[in-house]
């Protein structure tokens, strides 16, 4: 069972939706498109967390423990919980706070 990522983005969050589409191009400028797979939409959230160092240490430890290969349960803003993966992240200091910025990639059937 996957662990749950319990922190909410407090700094910023943005989602990029990428449909998985196959396109066939025909003569005369005609083309046809079809969705591929049972989950044809890939979502990647770009999230940032600006918190005190104790919370950022906990986020960093959570992501480090998964090493970019283990999924976790996360509920995106205004969305339903699902399985996500964080392939990389960065940590910076900002005006007395620490900031973690990361992409969370939605995965299926892990």
Secondary structure, DSSP 4 states (H G I P E B T S, - for coil): ---B-----SSEEEEEEEE-EEEEE-GGG-EEEEE-SSS-EEEEEEEEEEE-HHHHHHHHHHHHHHTTTS-EEEE-TTS-EEEEE---EEEEEETTEEEEEEEEEEE---
